[in-house]
């Protein structure tokens, strides 16, 4: 069995954790933000979904407008592809605003797929760093994504509650991980 098959040597695992420990506060900040998002979503689940959708529509409109602006100025470098990129972004923003129900359904599927991908990446990093909390964070994220993909039509209100609960659990794990990394970062 090669060294790669056995995982990273202990020294490399410690180096990964030390690199993460230099920014321990970012984990705590992300955790606090996740908990705030979770609480607000529990208090106003329907509104939370439409606010997320509105932010996505606004972002796509700005993205499309600036991309078309680049195409008009000739800075896109790829001519028709820059135009197509901008027009597709504007069309997506318009679709989000004109068909919010369908948009939320598609948004749920995209969020589920993204959560699974991010969760798997976190699990891989956890194995490389030999860190249980990071692995737990990845597992919770994969579970959240799998639920979204398996039952997207079960009720968008339920999806908001799942997002809130996932954010609360993830926030607590991130805060615990951040403070553990802080102890690792402390001078010996």
Secondary structure, DSSP 8 states (H G I E B T S, - for coil): --TTTT---HHHHHHHHHHHHTTHHHHHHHHHHHHHHHHHHHHSHHHHHHHHHHHHHHHHHHHHHHHHHHHHHT-SSSTHHHHHHHHHHHHHHHHHHH-HHHHHHHHHHHHHHHHHHHHHHHHHHHHHHT-HHHHHHHHHHHHHHHHHHH-TTS-HHHHHHHHHHHHHHHHHHHHHHHHHHHHHHS--
